[in-house]
């Protein structure tokens, strides 16, 4: 049986975890705001520079060269922004995943402790029922671990695909810009 002290300790740990996750969420929002402020400042400065360059154009040939030169950095910056945004999202998500996994492992351990305690105090002749219960708990734990591994593999694959698409987009932007020169 759980004592009042164990319940209070568990509740305290849950509240601490909740506050920790809330702080991580706010850190992610702060990073996102900072990224957007930096991107806005950079875009404003570049817009001013590009306007000055456009005002200095003397003929159509120079205008075409200027336009071609603007496309590649734009694609690279968009890809860099996307990567940074993805890094913020995955970093925050990782913190939440770690906390959830930790809580799940702790809950599994407590549940197994309860099952073991029940098995020790079970009446004679209930060994088969307790063995079936332990087997079911072990199967559930194995299923949970398999799902965790599958989610991790899917996340790794998504990250690899994201990186490949970003690199392809930047390469595609470089090709037309190089041909126009």
C-alpha positions in Angstrom: 0.0 0.0 0.0 1.1 3.6 -0.7 1.6 5.7 2.4 0.6 9.4 2.6 4.3 10.4 2.4 4.8 8.4 -0.8 1.7 10.1 -2.4 2.9 13.5 -1.3 6.4 12.8 -2.7 4.9 11.7 -5.9 2.7 14.7 -6.2 5.7 17.0 -5.4 7.8 15.3 -8.1 5.0 15.7 -10.6 4.6 19.4 -9.8 8.3 20.0 -10.2 8.3 18.2 -13.5 5.4 20.3 -14.7 7.2 23.5 -13.7 10.4 22.3 -15.4 8.5 21.6 -18.6 6.7 24.9 -18.5 10.1 26.6 -18.2 11.4 24.6 -21.2 8.3 25.7 -23.2 9.0 29.3 -22.4 12.6 28.9 -23.3 11.5 27.6 -26.7 9.2 30.5 -27.2 11.9 33.0 -26.2 14.3 31.4 -28.8 11.6 31.6 -31.4 10.9 35.3 -30.7 14.7 36.0 -30.8 15.0 34.1 -34.1 12.1 36.1 -35.6 13.5 39.4 -34.3 16.9 38.7 -35.8 15.3 37.5 -39.1 13.2 40.7 -39.3 16.2 43.0 -38.6 18.2 41.2 -41.2 15.4 41.3 -43.8 14.9 45.1 -43.1 18.6 45.8 -43.6 18.8 43.6 -46.8 15.7 45.4 -48.1 17.4 48.7 -47.7 20.6 47.5 -49.3 18.6 46.0 -52.2 16.6 49.2 -52.7 19.8 51.2 -52.9 21.3 48.7 -55.4 18.1 48.9 -57.5 18.2 52.6 -57.5 21.8 52.5 -58.8 21.0 50.2 -61.8 22.0 51.8 -65.1 20.7 49.3 -67.7 18.6 46.1 -68.1 21.7 43.8 -68.1 22.8 45.1 -64.7 19.2 44.7 -63.4 19.2 41.0 -64.5 22.5 40.4 -62.9 21.3 42.0 -59.7 18.1 39.9 -59.7 20.1 36.7 -60.2 22.5 37.6 -57.4 19.6 38.1 -55.0 17.9 34.8 -55.4 20.7 32.5 -54.1 21.2 34.3 -50.8 17.4 34.5 -50.3 17.1 30.7 -50.7 20.0 30.1 -48.4 18.6 32.4 -45.7 15.2 30.8 -45.9 16.8 27.3 -45.5 18.9 28.5 -42.6 15.8 30.0 -40.9 13.9 26.8 -41.4 16.8 24.8 -40.0 17.0 27.1 -37.0 13.3 26.9 -36.4 13.4 23.1 -36.7 16.3 23.0 -34.2 14.3 25.0 -31.7 11.3 22.8 -32.1 13.2 19.5 -31.8 15.2 20.8 -28.8 12.0 21.7 -27.0 10.4 18.4 -28.0 13.4 16.4 -26.8 13.1 17.9 -23.4 9.4 17.0 -23.2 10.2 13.5 -24.5 12.9 12.9 -21.8 10.6 14.0 -19.1 7.8 11.8 -20.3 10.1 8.8 -20.7 11.5 9.4 -17.2 7.9 9.6 -15.7 6.9 6.4 -17.7 10.0 4.5 -16.4 9.3 5.6 -12.8 5.6 4.6 -13.2 6.5 1.2 -14.6 8.9 0.6 -11.7 6.3 1.6 -9.1 3.6 -0.6 -10.8 6.0 -3.6 -10.9 6.7 -3.0 -7.2 3.0 -3.1 -6.5 2.6 -6.3 -8.6 5.5 -7.9 -6.7 4.0 -6.8 -3.4 0.6 -8.2 -4.4 2.3 -11.5 -5.5 4.0 -11.9 -2.1 0.8 -11.3 -0.2 -1.4 -13.3 -2.5 -3.3 -16.2 -1.1 -2.0 -19.7 -1.7 -3.1 -21.1 -5.1 -3.0 -17.8 -6.9 0.5 -18.2 -8.3 -0.8 -18.9 -11.8 -2.9 -15.7 -11.8 0.0 -13.7 -10.6 2.3 -15.2 -13.2 -0.2 -14.2 -15.9 -0.4 -10.7 -14.5 3.4 -10.3 -14.4 3.6 -11.7 -18.0 1.0 -9.1 -19.1 2.9 -6.3 -17.5 6.1 -7.4 -19.1 4.4 -7.6 -22.5 3.0 -4.1 -22.0 6.5 -2.8 -21.1 8.0 -4.4 -24.2 5.3 -2.9 -26.4 5.9 0.5 -24.9 9.7 0.2 -25.5 9.0 -0.9 -29.1 6.8 2.1 -29.7 9.5 4.4 -28.2 12.1 2.9 -30.6 9.8 3.3 -33.6 9.0 7.0 -32.7 12.8 7.6 -32.3 13.5 6.0 -35.7 10.7 8.0 -37.4 12.0 11.2 -35.8 15.6 10.5 -37.0 14.3 9.8 -40.5 12.2 13.0 -40.6 15.2 15.0 -39.5 17.4 13.4 -42.3 14.6 14.1 -44.8 14.3 17.7 -43.6 18.0 18.2 -44.0 18.1 16.7 -47.5 15.2 18.8 -48.7 16.8 22.0 -47.3 20.1 21.2 -49.0 18.3 20.4 -52.3 16.4 23.7 -52.2 19.6 25.7 -51.6 21.3 23.8 -54.5 18.3 24.4 -56.8 18.5 28.1 -56.0 22.2 28.2 -56.7 21.9 26.5 -60.2 19.6 29.2 -61.8 21.6 32.0 -60.3 24.9 30.6 -61.6 23.3 30.1 -65.1 22.2 33.7 -65.4 25.6 35.1 -64.7 
